[in-house]
Amino acid sequence: MRTLDDQTARQIAAAGDRIYLDRVSAEEKAKHEGEFVAIDPDSGRYAFGRTLGEAATALSRGGQVPVPRLRLVGQTLRVMHA
């Protein structure tokens, strides 16, 4: 299991968010509203799913993604940790 430091986690999140904002079309976002998207911050590939696991599994079908960016389509989801 890979452990990420805060800086690396923030970099992955920022790269994934840029891909989400720049490459995922408004039509795709509307079609998948309320679903999850898994984004490979290195390749720019992404996949949708009704659950986090479904989105991550769909993304991994195109090749292993060490640490995908996962987010809820159409909403901002913030996860805080101690």
Secondary structure, DSSP 4 states (H G I P E B T S, - for coil): -----HHHHHHHHHHHHHHHHHHS-HHHHHHTTTSEEEE-TTT--EEEESSHHHHHHHHHTTS--SS-EEEETTS-------
